[in-house]
Each structure stands twice: as C-alpha cells, then as structure tokens.
C-alpha cells in the first residue's frame, strides 16, 4: 500500500526506426507551442520545485529537504519531468529523469527489488532495508522509463537500462500469483487494486521497451504477465458495489464508496489503466464524482481508512479523467490541486511524486499515462 500516493544536451535524435516506433506507440511528440503559456509556466514552476529534491547521483528525494528517497514517488516524479520536457522543450528535465532511472537500475538487488533510502545531512544514502511495495515500485519504474524514452528517444540511454528493465519485470514476477495478481511484496501478502493498475501499466511498458531493444523474449514475457494480470483484475469486479474489490488476501475487501482511501481512490487508479474498458472507467469516475466530490480539494474532510481525515493529494485520479476523456473535469481538478498546494507552500504531505503527477495532469496530455 502506498501511504504517500495521495504515494543539457540536445534531445538526441535516435535511429529512424526508434523514432518511428515511439511515434507509433505514443503519437507525435508535441512542443511547448502546443500548450497554453499559463500551463507551461505552471509546469515549469512545478518541475523546478521538484528538481530541488534531486541529489547529485540522480536520486530524487520525496521532499525538498532531501532526507528520504522513496523510489515509488521518485518514479512518478520522473514521469512528470518527462512531461515537463515535452511541454517546455527543456532537456534539463529529461536529463534529470534519465539520471533517476539510472539510479534505480543501479540499486536493484538480485530480485530486481529497490528499497527506500535515508539520506543524512552530508548526503550519504543508506538503505532502510525495506520498501512500501515491490510490485508497484517496479511497475512505476517501467512506466517512467517508457515515458522518458517517448519524450527523449535516446537509444544509448535505453540500452544502458536493458538489464534494469528485465530486472523490474522479474521483480513483478516474484510476487505474481496463480490468479495473475501480485502481492504487494514477498513479506506482505495482500493484492491491492492500486498496485495492479500500476504494475499492469508497467508490464505493457516493459513489452514496448523490450521490442525497441529487440529483446523479443522479454517483450513476450512481459506481455504474457500482463494478460494474466488483466484476467485477475477482471475477477475483482463486484457488481453489487459497482466497483472492483480494492484488496485481496485470504478474502476480498469490497469497496465502500464512502471511504475515500483506500476504497474509492483504488477505483480511480484502475480507471486510469487499460486493464479495464473505457466505458467502465467512465462509470467509475462518474461514481467517484458523485460519492467523493471533494477528492480534488486537498484540505477538505474525508473518510480515510475508516477515520476522519483530510483528502490530501491525488493527481492520479485526474489522470483517470484524462484517460476517460473527461478533460474538463481533469482541468478543474488540476487547478484545484495546484491552488491548494501553493496555498500550503507545497508543504508536506505534498511530495515530489505528487508534483510529477500534477505536471502530467496540468498538461492535459494522456499519452504518457497508459501504454
């Protein structure tokens, strides 16, 4: 589970075949001219704030005080940096994303797992020996590699991450059960809907990346894993609640739409994935709008895990709106979330992961969201 989900070179022109593949997968890359000036200004501001959290070795801390690295949040930060490069034309942001991706690959263990790290006052990074999840860390990493390569198709950079991509697929497979779903991690046998959404997107991203790398075996393997996961996700549908069961262990946790997190927000995560149909994604987001109309107001009251709390930051729910074609709602959500973050001085619990998520939402660009 993810407690913080609420967790200068010119862009290289790679071989023509690689560019053609990126265009086929993602659509043509747009420049800053395609975005309104205000949006570009906001994205630039958000990206520059995010960059304050990057350490010299490429690690992206979860906040500007640089005291802790959560790879899960850093992966979302990297996706946002890729989007910022796309919208502004600045290679500083894609360079920063590549730097993070190299850090992650260098810190994978023999299972493809990456732990959280604490950072002391002198900048020394020490592993905590643990992580929030292994499936979603790997899934969001693969999505971040795909997003960065789509914006900056640097063949050499991608080739340097080939082993890291394969290891991330292995990390997912390490906890993929017979039903196609993944445990959060080997020591935490709960299958969260949110994790499945992130991991499914990651597997499809891995398949695309492996194709680009001409690794047919890895591409086929990742695609097969994704197909099994998609079937497992479908098995979680619960018609009486009009929602997917949000977790599964020995039994399932059915969704209570009156609980913003975990229940309702898990529906938004899966709605932003191609693991389900667009029509169902629209239905889920329409239900969220009725049952949790305050979800994009971070300071509003909400039922959080059965207790009174505040909403917090959930830009990825806005990604689901973009995916479902609800662009007007997505635009309003982005403005509301950004306004609240600025009013609070981007104070905690706003994280670099949230900043990356918000950049994508502000852009209105859905090409980096789903494979």
Secondary structure, DSSP 8 states (H G I E B T S, - for coil): --TT-----------HHHHHHHHHHH-----GGGS-HHHHHHHHHHHHHHHTTB-TTS-B-SSTT--EE-HHHHHHHHHHHHHHHHHH--HHHHHHHHHHHHHHHHT--TTS----EEE-TT--EEE-S--S-SHHHHHHHHHHHHHHHHHS--HHHHHHTHHHHHHHHHHHHTTB-TTS-B-SBTTB--EEHHHHHHHHHHHHHHHHHHHHTT-HHHHHHHHHHHHHHHHHHHTTEEGGGTEE-SEESSSEE---TT-TBTHHHHHHHHHTSTTS-HHHHHHHHHHHHHH-TTTT-TTSEEEETTEEEE----HHHHHHHHHTT-HHHHHHHHHHHHHHHHHTTT-TT--HHHHHHHHHHHHT--TTT--
